[in-house]
Each structure stands twice: as C-alpha cells, then as structure tokens.
Amino acid sequence: MNSQAMLRKHPTSNIERPTSNERPELSLWRFDVGCWMLDVPALPFRGLERKIWLSANSLPTEEGPGEGKGSVERASKPGADLHRTARQVPVTWVDCAWPAQVIVRPQASRAPRSAFAPSRITHHVSRITFHVSRFTYPDNPTNSMKTPTDTHARRCRGFTLVELLVVIAIIAILASLLLPVIGRVKVKAQVKRAELEVNGIATAIHTYESENSKFPVSVAAMAAASAVTAASGGPEDITYGTTGVACVGPVGPLGTGAGFSTPGGTLCSIFNSVAKYQTNNAEVMAVLLDVEYWPNAPLVPTINKDHVKNPNKTRYLNATMAGNNTSPGIGQDGTYRDPWGNPYIITVDLNYDEKARDAFYRLPAVSQDPSDLTGNRGLNGLIKKRDSNGIPIPVNGSPVFEANDHVMVWSAGPDKMIDPLTPANKGANKDNVLSWK
C-alpha cells in the first residue's frame, strides 16, 4: 500500500546507533515506536512496543536528507547483534522527506496488548514516503491526533440563522402557552389576598367594638344614621363608599367620586341613598390604625385627633402602607384599596339591630334569589328585612336585603366592575370579594 505518513519525534525519545563492527557495510539507527508517532491509517504504530530499524543513509543529517533507500523493519525481538554495543548519539533533525521501504514481519510471540493496540495486525509490504518534523506532545496523549486548530474551530462555531429562528419560534410558542396560565395564577393570588383583607377589616371592627362598646365611626356618621325616621325605615346603617376617592376601571383610573365601572359603560357610585352622610373608608382606617393626620393632608386632622377614638392607641389592623393613592394598601389619603386599586366598601350597623344593610347589596335586583318563589331569600346568605312577625319592612318604600352581621366589607374584584341590574352571582358581580359569603 502506498501512502503518505508523518514521522514525528517525541521530546523524550532516545536514538541509539550501534557500533560499526556490527554491520560495517551499513550504519543502523534504532528508535522506539513508543517515542515516535507514525501516522499511517492502515498501519497503526502509535502505542505499540516494537522496534524500527532505519538505515543511516535514509535518515536526514545536518547537511540534508539522506539519498539512499533505507528500510524500516518492525519486529518484536530484533537480532541480538544489533543490541550488543548500542550507544546514544546526538541527532539534529530537519524537515525533510524521503522514500523508504517498510517491511512488516509477524511477531514471534504474543505480547500483552496495549490500550491502543489493534486486535490483529495485517502483514504486508508497502512503500511509504516519510515526512519528519519536530513537534511537542499535548498533555493528554490519548488526544494526540487532535490539533488545537480543530478544537478551537469546534469551540467557536456559532448558531446559524435557521437555528436562531427555530429557537425564537419555540420560545414564542412556550410564552403563548405559559402567559395565560401565569395570568390566572396571579389573579387567584390577588383574590386570595383580597379575601384576607376584607375579613381582616371585619375582624378589626368587631375587635374594636368589643373593646370600646362602639364602632370606629365619627359622631357625624352616627347622627346621620339616627336622623332617618322610622317611616323611612330608620334608623339607618352607614356605608363607606366611593365619595372623595377615585376608582379604577378596566381601561384605567376614573374620576374622583365617579364610582365603579359597569358593563354598560356607565358609572355606579356607592353612597347612602337614605342617610345623608357620604365618605369613604379613610374615616374608619384612621381609628383602626390610630392615625391623627394622613400624609397628603398634614394640616387636616382625622376623626382620631388626640386619639379620641382610640385612647389605648391600639393598632387593630395589619395593613400595608402605599406610597401613592392608586396602589393596593393604605394610600396617602388614608383610603384602603384592594389589589386592583379600588377602595374597599364598608358598611357598619349603626342602628344596632345586629344586621347590616349595604348601599349596593340591599338592592333586590342584586341580592334577591331568582329561584326563591317567595322572594324572601337573598343571594350570598342575605335575607330580606322583616319585622318580628315575618312581614317584609320596606326602606324608603322599597324592600331591602341585609346581612346577619354587624359589618359588611366587599371589593369589586379582578374585573373592576359592578352591575346594579344583575344578580350577585352573575356577570360583573360574580367575582366580587365578600366578607360574609
């Protein structure tokens, strides 16, 4: 087989030359294949414990490459005459090429197989041209066939345009699948937070009332509730609604005091239609949090000035303070807002009948259960107001529904809308967060 081979010198290789009396007619050079690497694909020498014999006139010298045709012989046990007086000699190697005949002889005995040795060796004769050059072995001899250029090229290979487009497409598909799921999880977390907050407000009011024997409201609110005559269904309860505060609709913030958005595009404000007292929940928060002045009005005192409503200076509510008047929590104006930026609606039993009538949920269109043929049962646990004989009592000429509790607290929910013409379990009212449900 004719082939091109590379013969490279290992830095630690030993070149031995026997004395001339062994074969006067031919000077011989001996070297170990373990110290030389012969890159012949069909004849793997690297890693074999064999000996190769080269004629001196076939090797390069300081003056140039040899001109004679030498022979390369590999054998497991070279002749004893070649070992008798061998000694080391210095050799200067230069890049050159020369033709040489390679004779491969079968080994006499089976030697232990090296990790790099082939299971069988094909014995044949071929003419090969050897190229000799100096080189340095890498640190890992098992990867000696790999050049730094190949490794660098493989490491620096980048993405093609098609691969980048495929990756972008996959990311877009995953995002389209995950974003709705993430949105639903976020809404559920906000609803859970709102439920905790409405219950926390109701509990704080109950705790305050049990410790102080009164509700955390102003004298003006109690006077307005008592001013409603019995003919009009009084005394009345007070709802702290949307007066003096801006709500947030599906499209963004609304005007101050405008109320909540509705599916029909109109606005619905929450106020006391019977009792003539309108405000928002900041009045109740001032008492529960023991605040005398709100940050946005440092010169205007709250109803708790000098701690008249909270003499023990007890903080009944654990609420987060917001840095503005639109974020969830207690705003700079003292209004407690839900996770969607809308004010919590609070109704307090100021007629002390142990029932609370909210300005919105008292409406039959919202709270009456359509499945009840008698019309006395309300949705979400509400009941129609009646006298001791079970006869409905109208308020201001209209039947009303009320909760069997001292306090009612609710939020417009994640859709940020309410509807005074739709039952509480449908449409925009279905996702409202209620403390009594």
Rosetta blueprint (number, residue, H / E / L):
1 M L
2 N L
3 S E
4 Q E
5 A E
6 M E
7 L E
8 R E
9 K E
10 H L
11 P L
12 T L
13 S L
14 N L
15 I L
16 E E
17 R E
18 P L
19 T L
20 S L
21 N L
22 E L
23 R L
24 P L
25 E L
26 L L
27 S L
28 L E
29 W E
30 R E
31 F E
32 D E
33 V H
34 G H
35 C H
36 W E
37 M E
38 L E
39 D E
40 V L
41 P L
42 A L
43 L L
44 P L
45 F L
46 R L
47 G L
48 L L
49 E L
50 R L
51 K E
52 I E
53 W E
54 L E
55 S E
56 A H
57 N H
58 S H
59 L L
60 P L
61 T E
62 E L
63 E L
64 G E
65 P L
66 G L
67 E L
68 G L
69 K L
70 G L
71 S E
72 V E
73 E E
74 R E
75 A E
76 S L
77 K L
78 P L
79 G L
80 A H
81 D H
82 L H
83 H L
84 R L
85 T L
86 A L
87 R E
88 Q E
89 V L
90 P L
91 V L
92 T L
93 W L
94 V L
95 D L
96 C E
97 A E
98 W E
99 P E
100 A E
101 Q E
102 V E
103 I E
104 V E
105 R L
106 P L
107 Q L
108 A L
109 S L
110 R L
111 A L
112 P L
113 R L
114 S L
115 A L
116 F L
117 A L
118 P L
119 S L
120 R L
121 I L
122 T L
123 H L
124 H L
125 V E
126 S E
127 R E
128 I E
129 T E
130 F E
131 H E
132 V E
133 S E
134 R E
135 F L
136 T L
137 Y L
138 P L
139 D L
140 N L
141 P H
142 T H
143 N H
144 S L
145 M L
146 K L
147 T L
148 P H
149 T H
150 D H
151 T H
152 H H
153 A H
154 R H
155 R H
156 C L
157 R L
158 G L
159 F L
160 T L
161 L H
162 V H
163 E H
164 L H
165 L H
166 V H
167 V H
168 I H
169 A H
170 I H
171 I H
172 A H
173 I H
174 L H
175 A H
176 S H
177 L H
178 L H
179 L H
180 P H
181 V H
182 I H
183 G H
184 R H
185 V H
186 K H
187 V H
188 K H
189 A H
190 Q H
191 V H
192 K H
193 R H
194 A H
195 E H
196 L H
197 E H
198 V H
199 N H
200 G H
201 I H
202 A H
203 T H
204 A H
205 I H
206 H H
207 T H
208 Y H
209 E H
210 S H
211 E H
212 N H
213 S L
214 K L
215 F L
216 P L
217 V L
218 S L
219 V H
220 A H
221 A H
222 M H
223 A H
224 A H
225 A H
226 S H
227 A L
228 V L
229 T L
230 A H
231 A H
232 S H
233 G L
234 G L
235 P L
236 E L
237 D L
238 I E
239 T E
240 Y E
241 G L
242 T L
243 T L
244 G L
245 V L
246 A E
247 C E
248 V E
249 G E
250 P L
251 V L
252 G E
253 P E
254 L E
255 G E
256 T E
257 G L
258 A L
259 G L
260 F E
261 S E
262 T L
263 P L
264 G L
265 G L
266 T L
267 L E
268 C E
269 S L
270 I L
271 F L
272 N L
273 S L
274 V L
275 A L
276 K L
277 Y L
278 Q L
279 T L
280 N L
281 N L
282 A H
283 E H
284 V H
285 M H
286 A H
287 V H
288 L H
289 L L
290 D L
291 V L
292 E L
293 Y E
294 W E
295 P L
296 N L
297 A E
298 P E
299 L E
300 V E
301 P E
302 T L
303 I L
304 N L
305 K H
306 D H
307 H H
308 V L
309 K L
310 N L
311 P L
312 N L
313 K L
314 T L
315 R L
316 Y L
317 L L
318 N L
319 A L
320 T L
321 M E
322 A L
323 G L
324 N L
325 N L
326 T L
327 S L
328 P L
329 G E
330 I E
331 G L
332 Q L
333 D L
334 G L
335 T L
336 Y E
337 R E
338 D L
339 P L
340 W L
341 G L
342 N L
343 P E
344 Y L
345 I E
346 I E
347 T E
348 V E
349 D L
350 L L
351 N L
352 Y L
353 D L
354 E L
355 K L
356 A E
357 R L
358 D L
359 A L
360 F L
361 Y L
362 R L
363 L L
364 P H
365 A H
366 V H
367 S H
368 Q E
369 D L
370 P L
371 S L
372 D L
373 L L
374 T L
375 G L
376 N L
377 R E
378 G E
379 L H
380 N H
381 G H
382 L L
383 I E
384 K E
385 K L
386 R E
387 D L
388 S L
389 N L
390 G L
391 I L
392 P E
393 I L
394 P L
395 V E
396 N L
397 G L
398 S E
399 P L
400 V L
401 F E
402 E E
403 A E
404 N L
405 D L
406 H L
407 V E
408 M E
409 V E
410 W E
411 S E
412 A L
413 G L
414 P L
415 D L
416 K L
417 M E
418 I L
419 D L
420 P L
421 L L
422 T L
423 P L
424 A L
425 N L
426 K L
427 G H
428 A H
429 N H
430 K L
431 D L
432 N L
433 V E
434 L E
435 S L
436 W L
437 K L
